[in-house]
Amino acid sequence: MSKQLKVTDEGLCAVHANLTTATNHLERVLRIVKNQDTEALGAPVIADKAASFGDSWSYAVQQIGTHAQDLDKFIQKVSDTFNQLDQKLQSDMTGERTR
């Protein structure tokens, strides 16, 4: 791990974009899993196992998506705070007052 913490607005925006992309992929997978017709697999035992797997997968994908959305909200808050502090630092260094 780096000995210095480096935060940039670009880095936070990149994390936001990656989380949004990941969440969109997870939602797409969830729709696919939920729309599967396990009865078409034939044998009831296989259909039941597939349905059970689909339910477990759906729950896991929903949980991951929820955590990704929560993390994204946190990242946005960090980004907003970072930008406010950056602007204040700049105005303090140049002697300008913020409005």
Secondary structure, 3 states (H helix, E strand, C coil): CCCCCCCCHHHHHHHHHHHHHHHHHHHHHHHHHHCCCHHHHCCHHHHHHHHHHHHHHHHHHHHHHHHHHHHHHHHHHHHHHHHHHHHHHHHHHHCCCCC
